[in-house]
Amino acid sequence: MDTFNKKKAIAYIFSGTGNTFAAGEMLKQSLSAYSIDLDLYKITNDRKNIPDPNDYDLAFFAYPIHAFNSPQFFLRFVKQIPALQPENAHMPAYIFKTSGEPFRPNNASSFSLCRILRKKGFDAASDMHMLMPYNIMFRYPKAMAKQMYIHTHHMADVLAKEVSEGDKEKLSFNPITVLWAYLLRLQWFGAWVNGPLIKAKPALCTSCGKCAKICPAGNIQMIQKNVNGEVKLLPKFHAKCTMCMNCTMNCPTGAINPGFLTPWKVNGAWDFEKLMADDSIPDNWTDNENARYFKLFRNYYRNN
Ligand SMILES: Cc1cc2nc3c(=O)[nH]c(=O)nc-3n(C[C@H](O)[C@H](O)[C@H](O)COP(=O)(O)O)c2cc1C
């Protein structure tokens, strides 16, 4: 078993609504207990100053599962990072991914990523699936969200321990699950088509420009539009959307409707610090509201 001291690690994180980045922060904390210093790099459309993995001892790659896949935006980014120099070949690359539920089709989401990583010279060393509250479709009850957050903290500790011990998994993916994931890449196409269909309601939009600032894909531009005879600064959405839901979820006035995903719109990010500090919210499965999800999550929590 390999143990090491004072290692430097880099985490390349794509995070739409913040869940995956929050998991990265947990991991950073967990790794510090093993003297591994983790730099968190948030992936955006800006391709300048991408950290070179050759400057590190090990690397993490993290993304939210979108339609049972790694987002195309993320895979394109990974293709652009520098390849490993021969002396660094076989550097371990640890993948962690977040999603809203533990359905089996999520399991093959990293198959393309692993292939890209191997081409870059990495050894894909693990593929950890962490659950975080959904940012689409519906809201989990607060107690459920708390339970998920606590468990992901625990998973970060497990991953940190594995990394510190130099553990590597032999990653393989079920061909049927891979096929299913391939079919659902239709979502990539959907994201481009849907991009320009996203609209901010002029009556609700305050022209604050937050959506344009936080869009990781650089898909939003603030432009002047004529609204009922008045000129107003409004966001314009282009066709580079990754469907991460950051804009719609974090709009302070809930003004943004995400095209054909509007029926699935969820507005308002989780405040995990507040959630954790609130003792009135139970943090276990005995809560009645949580119980109805128990069946769905039972196997995941039993096995992880
Ligand atoms: C377009 C889209 C597709 C999604 N598809 C899945 C999915 O197939 N399976 C799943 O469990 N969660 C799915 N989710 C939920 C996200 O994976 C989950 O909320 C994740 O934690 C978001 O991470 P982020 O905040 O870092 O973007 C989807 C979310 C979006 C926006």
The ligand as an SDF file (V2000), in Angstrom:
LIG
                    3D

 31 33  0  0  0  0  0  0  0  0999 V2000
  -30.2940   18.6910  -17.5010 C   0  0  0  0  0  0  0  0  0  0  0  0
  -30.1370   17.8610  -16.2610 C   0  0  0  0  0  0  0  0  0  0  0  0
  -30.1520   16.4820  -16.3390 C   0  0  0  0  0  0  0  0  0  0  0  0
  -30.0260   15.7050  -15.1870 C   0  0  0  0  0  0  0  0  0  0  0  0
  -30.0230   14.3590  -15.3110 N   0  0  0  0  0  0  0  0  0  0  0  0
  -29.8630   13.5950  -14.2140 C   0  0  0  0  0  0  0  0  0  0  0  0
  -29.8070   12.1750  -14.3410 C   0  0  0  0  0  0  0  0  0  0  0  0
  -29.8270   11.6090  -15.4380 O   0  0  0  0  0  0  0  0  0  0  0  0
  -29.7070   11.4480  -13.2230 N   0  0  0  0  0  0  0  0  0  0  0  0
  -29.6590   12.0480  -11.9830 C   0  0  0  0  0  0  0  0  0  0  0  0
  -29.6010   11.3250  -10.9850 O   0  0  0  0  0  0  0  0  0  0  0  0
  -29.6730   13.3760  -11.8350 N   0  0  0  0  0  0  0  0  0  0  0  0
  -29.7690   14.1690  -12.9140 C   0  0  0  0  0  0  0  0  0  0  0  0
  -29.7680   15.5330  -12.7810 N   0  0  0  0  0  0  0  0  0  0  0  0
  -29.5630   16.1400  -11.4670 C   0  0  0  0  0  0  0  0  0  0  0  0
  -28.1320   16.6040  -11.2570 C   0  0  0  0  0  0  0  0  0  0  0  0
  -27.2140   15.5850  -11.6180 O   0  0  0  0  0  0  0  0  0  0  0  0
  -27.8800   16.9640   -9.7860 C   0  0  0  0  0  0  0  0  0  0  0  0
  -28.7920   17.9120   -9.3460 O   0  0  0  0  0  0  0  0  0  0  0  0
  -26.4360   17.4430   -9.5880 C   0  0  0  0  0  0  0  0  0  0  0  0
  -26.1050   17.3310   -8.2270 O   0  0  0  0  0  0  0  0  0  0  0  0
  -26.2450   18.8860  -10.0310 C   0  0  0  0  0  0  0  0  0  0  0  0
  -24.9080   19.2610   -9.7710 O   0  0  0  0  0  0  0  0  0  0  0  0
  -24.3890   20.7480   -9.9450 P   0  0  0  0  0  0  0  0  0  0  0  0
  -25.1500   21.5860   -8.9530 O   0  0  0  0  0  0  0  0  0  0  0  0
  -22.9470   20.6740   -9.6040 O   0  0  0  0  0  0  0  0  0  0  0  0
  -24.6500   21.1640  -11.3450 O   0  0  0  0  0  0  0  0  0  0  0  0
  -29.8840   16.3240  -13.9050 C   0  0  0  0  0  0  0  0  0  0  0  0
  -29.8540   17.7260  -13.8400 C   0  0  0  0  0  0  0  0  0  0  0  0
  -29.9740   18.4880  -14.9860 C   0  0  0  0  0  0  0  0  0  0  0  0
  -29.9220   19.9740  -14.8630 C   0  0  0  0  0  0  0  0  0  0  0  0
  1  2  1  0
  2  3  1  0
  2 30  2  0
  3  4  2  0
  4  5  1  0
  4 28  1  0
  5  6  2  0
  6  7  1  0
  6 13  1  0
  7  8  2  0
  7  9  1  0
  9 10  1  0
 10 11  2  0
 10 12  1  0
 12 13  2  0
 13 14  1  0
 14 15  1  0
 14 28  1  0
 15 16  1  0
 16 17  1  0
 16 18  1  0
 18 19  1  0
 18 20  1  0
 20 21  1  0
 20 22  1  0
 22 23  1  0
 23 24  1  0
 24 25  2  0
 24 26  1  0
 24 27  1  0
 28 29  2  0
 29 30  1  0
 30 31  1  0
M  END
$$$$
